[in-house]
């Protein structure tokens, strides 16, 4: 994707329908609403996906982000929640054993319930947005920096680029994701959901958002020391039970991990529901999802010409 090297960029984490909070962040960053479009005289917004679901103003957030993208004031990549919406509305291919790419289970319906409720009176509006989701790239690689919603998996991205150079997939690729273990399924799972490892011994836990989960979200960057236990890998707001956290990692888990090392370009991700004071994970890795929809912060990073992340470039507003 082409980006203007002379321009500054403001990279923004998961919005999840918090439109009023987004407006406050835009104002703090010096953007102004001119002829209905939020814009800055010299800078451009880069959204990390997950505009929808959960929050109180999903439709308003979508219009704001879509209009900025449409008028050249922003770029937006796909988050797992935009993928869920697409997959929910896309028929599965014959022989897959499914009716839709994302099966219409109670669990899946619950996750999208707030979005569907807010569009009941606007069905054509929602149809247009779902069509727009199809055109969102799965990643952005500007050379000096990169954006992906959850995980930069270089081998998968290299293979994907051979057919979809800018990361924008088509309906046929989306339909392939209905087949578990297919290349498309791997792409969506890894890039948009990250490394999810199964808890041992059939264990499960109730997460802070009320879901029973048998998997946990894992770190993907290179640490100073090799991970030894489950607790060394966990990267999510919910701590693992102490007995599991202290349990040694099986060799199969160690072999499956990614190694985004310190020599790689700056990488921005969302997805992981961080808490506390916004800052980088490492000089070349930052997660900008700070749980805005759960009363946390909506966070941006003001990227200029730097090649490493700087602590004073993080900007945020508390959720309203």
C-alpha positions as CSV (number, residue, x, y, z in Angstrom):
1,X,0.0,0.0,0.0
2,X,1.4,3.4,-1.0
3,X,1.9,5.9,1.8
4,X,3.3,9.4,1.6
5,X,6.7,9.5,3.3
6,X,6.5,13.2,3.9
7,X,3.3,12.8,6.0
8,X,3.0,12.0,9.7
9,X,0.7,9.1,10.8
10,X,-1.4,8.6,13.8
11,X,-1.9,4.9,14.5
12,X,-5.1,4.1,16.5
13,X,-6.1,0.9,18.4
14,X,-9.4,-0.9,18.6
15,X,-12.4,1.4,18.8
16,X,-15.3,-1.2,19.2
17,X,-18.0,1.3,18.7
18,X,-16.7,4.0,21.0
19,X,-17.3,6.9,18.6
20,X,-17.5,9.7,21.2
21,X,-14.2,8.6,22.6
22,X,-12.7,8.5,19.1
23,X,-13.9,12.1,18.5
24,X,-12.2,13.2,21.7
25,X,-8.9,11.5,20.6
26,X,-9.1,13.1,17.2
27,X,-9.6,16.6,18.7
28,X,-6.6,16.0,21.0
29,X,-4.5,15.0,18.1
30,X,-5.4,18.2,16.2
31,X,-7.9,16.8,13.7
32,X,-10.9,18.9,12.8
33,X,-14.2,18.1,11.2
34,X,-14.4,19.9,7.9
35,X,-17.4,19.4,5.6
36,X,-18.3,16.3,7.6
37,X,-14.9,14.6,7.4
38,X,-12.3,14.5,10.2
39,X,-8.9,15.6,8.8
40,X,-5.5,17.0,9.7
41,X,-3.5,19.4,7.5
42,X,-0.4,17.3,7.5
43,X,-1.2,13.9,9.1
44,X,-3.2,10.8,8.3
45,X,-4.9,8.2,10.5
46,X,-4.1,4.5,10.4
47,X,-6.8,2.3,12.1
48,X,-5.9,-1.2,13.3
49,X,-9.3,-2.7,12.8
50,X,-12.1,-3.8,15.3
51,X,-14.2,-0.7,14.7
52,X,-17.4,-2.7,15.4
53,X,-19.0,-4.8,18.1
54,X,-19.5,-4.3,21.9
55,X,-19.7,-0.5,22.1
56,X,-22.5,2.0,22.3
57,X,-22.0,3.9,18.9
58,X,-21.0,1.3,16.4
59,X,-22.8,2.8,13.4
60,X,-21.4,6.3,14.2
61,X,-17.8,4.9,14.5
62,X,-18.1,3.1,11.2
63,X,-19.4,6.2,9.4
64,X,-16.6,8.3,10.9
65,X,-13.8,5.8,9.9
66,X,-15.2,4.9,6.6
67,X,-15.6,8.5,5.5
68,X,-12.1,9.4,6.5
69,X,-10.8,6.4,4.5
70,X,-13.0,7.3,1.5
71,X,-11.7,10.9,1.5
72,X,-8.0,9.9,1.8
73,X,-7.7,11.0,5.4
74,X,-7.1,7.5,6.8
75,X,-6.3,3.9,6.0
76,X,-7.9,1.0,7.9
77,X,-6.9,-2.7,8.1
78,X,-9.2,-5.6,8.9
79,X,-9.7,-6.7,12.5
80,X,-11.0,-10.1,13.6
81,X,-14.4,-8.5,14.3
82,X,-14.7,-7.2,10.7
83,X,-13.8,-10.7,9.6
84,X,-16.5,-12.2,11.8
85,X,-19.1,-9.9,10.3
86,X,-17.9,-10.8,6.7
87,X,-17.8,-14.5,7.5
88,X,-21.3,-14.4,9.2
89,X,-22.8,-13.0,6.0
90,X,-20.9,-15.1,3.5
91,X,-22.3,-18.5,2.4
92,X,-19.8,-21.4,2.8
93,X,-18.7,-23.3,-0.3
94,X,-20.3,-26.6,-1.2
95,X,-18.8,-29.6,0.6
96,X,-17.6,-27.6,3.6
97,X,-20.3,-28.9,5.9
98,X,-21.4,-25.4,6.8
99,X,-24.1,-23.0,5.7
100,X,-21.9,-19.9,6.4
101,X,-18.2,-19.3,6.7
102,X,-18.8,-18.3,10.3
103,X,-21.4,-20.6,11.7
104,X,-24.5,-19.0,13.3
105,X,-24.1,-20.3,16.8
106,X,-25.3,-18.7,20.0
107,X,-21.8,-17.8,21.0
108,X,-21.0,-16.1,17.7
109,X,-24.4,-14.3,17.7
110,X,-23.7,-13.0,21.2
111,X,-20.4,-11.5,20.1
112,X,-22.1,-9.6,17.2
113,X,-25.4,-8.9,19.0
114,X,-24.7,-5.2,19.8
115,X,-23.7,-4.4,16.2
116,X,-26.8,-6.2,14.8
117,X,-29.1,-4.4,17.2
118,X,-27.7,-1.0,16.3
119,X,-28.3,-1.6,12.6
120,X,-31.9,-3.1,12.8
121,X,-33.3,0.2,11.5
122,X,-30.5,0.6,8.9
123,X,-30.2,-2.7,7.0
124,X,-28.9,-1.2,3.8
125,X,-26.4,0.8,5.7
126,X,-25.1,-2.4,7.3
127,X,-25.0,-4.2,3.9
128,X,-22.8,-1.4,2.5
129,X,-20.4,-1.6,5.5
130,X,-20.1,-5.4,5.1
131,X,-19.2,-4.9,1.5
132,X,-16.6,-2.3,2.6
133,X,-15.1,-4.8,5.0
134,X,-14.3,-7.0,2.1
135,X,-11.9,-4.3,0.7
136,X,-10.0,-3.8,4.0
137,X,-6.4,-5.1,3.7
138,X,-5.3,-7.8,6.2
139,X,-2.0,-5.9,6.8
140,X,-0.1,-2.8,5.8
141,X,3.6,-2.8,5.1
142,X,5.2,0.6,4.6
143,X,8.8,-0.8,4.8
144,X,9.8,1.2,7.8
145,X,6.8,0.2,9.8
146,X,4.0,-2.4,9.6
147,X,0.4,-2.8,10.8
148,X,-1.5,-6.0,11.4
149,X,-4.3,-6.6,13.8
150,X,-2.8,-9.4,15.9
151,X,0.3,-11.1,14.5
152,X,2.9,-10.5,11.7
153,X,3.4,-14.0,10.3
154,X,6.0,-13.4,7.6
155,X,5.7,-16.8,5.8
156,X,1.9,-16.6,5.6
157,X,2.1,-12.9,4.5
158,X,4.7,-13.8,1.8
159,X,2.4,-16.5,0.4
160,X,-0.7,-14.3,0.6
161,X,1.1,-11.6,-1.3
162,X,1.7,-13.9,-4.3
163,X,-2.0,-13.7,-5.0
164,X,-3.1,-10.6,-3.1
165,X,-0.1,-8.2,-3.2
166,X,-1.8,-5.5,-1.1
167,X,-3.4,-7.8,1.4
168,X,-7.0,-7.2,0.1
169,X,-8.7,-10.6,-0.3
170,X,-11.7,-11.6,-2.5
171,X,-14.9,-13.5,-1.8
172,X,-13.4,-16.8,-3.0
173,X,-10.6,-16.5,-0.5
174,X,-13.0,-15.6,2.2
175,X,-15.1,-18.7,1.5
176,X,-12.0,-20.9,1.7
177,X,-11.8,-19.9,5.4
178,X,-14.8,-22.2,6.0
179,X,-12.5,-25.2,5.7
180,X,-10.7,-25.7,8.9
181,X,-6.9,-25.8,8.4
182,X,-7.0,-24.3,4.9
183,X,-4.5,-21.6,4.0
184,X,-7.3,-19.0,4.2
185,X,-8.3,-20.3,7.6
186,X,-4.7,-20.0,8.8
187,X,-4.3,-16.5,7.4
188,X,-7.4,-15.1,9.2
189,X,-6.6,-17.0,12.4
190,X,-3.0,-16.0,12.7
191,X,-3.0,-12.4,11.3
192,X,-6.3,-11.4,13.0
193,X,-6.4,-13.5,16.1
194,X,-2.7,-14.2,16.9
195,X,-1.3,-17.3,18.6
196,X,-4.0,-19.0,20.6
197,X,-2.7,-21.9,22.7
198,X,-4.9,-24.5,24.3
199,X,-4.9,-24.7,28.1
200,X,-3.6,-28.0,29.4
201,X,-5.6,-31.0,30.7
202,X,-8.8,-29.8,29.1
203,X,-8.9,-26.7,31.4
204,X,-11.0,-23.6,30.7
205,X,-11.6,-20.3,32.3
206,X,-14.2,-17.5,32.2
207,X,-12.7,-14.4,30.7
208,X,-13.3,-10.8,31.7
209,X,-15.8,-10.4,28.9
210,X,-17.9,-13.4,30.1
211,X,-16.8,-16.1,27.7
212,X,-15.6,-19.6,28.6
213,X,-12.3,-20.0,26.9
214,X,-10.1,-23.1,26.6
215,X,-7.3,-21.2,24.8
216,X,-5.2,-18.3,25.9
217,X,-3.5,-15.5,23.8
218,X,0.2,-15.8,23.6
219,X,3.2,-13.4,23.1
220,X,4.7,-13.4,19.6
221,X,7.8,-11.3,20.0
222,X,11.3,-12.5,20.9
223,X,12.1,-12.3,24.7
224,X,15.5,-12.1,26.3
225,X,15.0,-15.6,27.8
226,X,13.3,-18.5,26.3
227,X,9.8,-19.1,27.7
228,X,9.7,-22.0,30.2
229,X,6.1,-22.0,31.5
230,X,2.6,-21.2,30.3
231,X,2.8,-18.0,32.4
232,X,5.9,-16.8,30.5
233,X,3.8,-16.8,27.3
234,X,0.4,-15.4,28.2
235,X,-0.5,-12.0,26.7
236,X,-4.1,-11.1,27.6
237,X,-5.8,-9.2,30.5
238,X,-6.9,-12.4,32.2
239,X,-4.2,-14.1,34.2
240,X,-3.9,-17.9,34.0
241,X,-4.7,-19.9,37.1
242,X,-1.6,-20.2,39.2
243,X,-1.2,-23.9,38.8
244,X,-1.3,-23.6,35.0
245,X,0.9,-20.5,34.8
246,X,3.7,-22.4,36.6
247,X,3.4,-25.5,34.5
248,X,6.3,-26.2,32.1
249,X,5.6,-25.6,28.4
250,X,5.5,-28.7,26.2
251,X,8.0,-28.8,23.4
252,X,5.3,-28.7,20.7
253,X,4.2,-25.2,22.0
254,X,7.7,-23.9,21.9
255,X,8.2,-25.0,18.3
256,X,5.0,-23.3,17.2
257,X,5.9,-19.8,18.4
258,X,6.8,-16.8,16.3
259,X,10.0,-14.8,16.7
260,X,9.4,-11.2,15.7
261,X,13.0,-10.1,16.6
262,X,14.4,-6.7,17.4
263,X,15.9,-6.1,13.9
264,X,12.4,-6.1,12.2
265,X,10.6,-2.9,11.3
266,X,8.3,-1.2,13.8
267,X,5.1,-3.2,14.2
268,X,1.8,-1.9,15.5
269,X,-1.0,-4.4,16.6
270,X,-4.3,-4.1,18.4
271,X,-6.4,-7.0,19.7
272,X,-4.9,-7.8,23.1
273,X,-6.8,-5.7,25.6
274,X,-3.9,-4.1,27.4
275,X,-4.2,-2.2,30.7
276,X,-2.2,0.4,32.5
277,X,0.1,3.2,31.1
278,X,0.3,3.1,27.3
279,X,3.8,2.4,26.1
280,X,5.7,0.1,23.8
281,X,6.4,-3.6,24.4
282,X,9.8,-3.3,22.8
283,X,11.5,-0.6,20.8
284,X,9.9,-2.0,17.6
285,X,6.6,-3.5,18.9
286,X,3.5,-1.7,20.2
287,X,0.0,-2.9,21.0
288,X,-2.4,0.0,20.9
289,X,-5.5,-1.8,22.2
290,X,-6.1,-0.5,25.8
291,X,-9.6,-1.8,26.3
292,X,-11.5,1.4,25.4
293,X,-14.8,-0.4,25.3
294,X,-14.3,-1.7,28.8
295,X,-13.6,1.7,30.4
296,X,-10.0,1.8,29.5
297,X,-8.2,4.1,27.1
298,X,-8.3,4.8,23.3
299,X,-4.7,5.0,22.3
300,X,-2.8,6.4,19.4
301,X,0.9,6.5,18.4
302,X,2.1,9.7,16.6
303,X,4.5,8.2,14.1
304,X,6.9,10.5,12.3
305,X,10.4,9.6,10.9
306,X,11.7,7.6,13.8
307,X,12.9,4.0,13.3
308,X,12.3,3.0,16.9
309,X,9.3,3.7,19.1
310,X,9.5,6.6,21.6
311,X,7.6,6.6,24.9
312,X,6.5,10.3,24.5
313,X,4.7,9.6,21.2
314,X,1.8,7.7,22.8
315,X,-1.4,9.8,23.1
316,X,-4.6,8.7,24.7
317,X,-8.0,9.7,26.1
318,X,-9.9,7.8,28.8
319,X,-13.0,6.1,27.6
320,X,-16.4,7.9,28.0
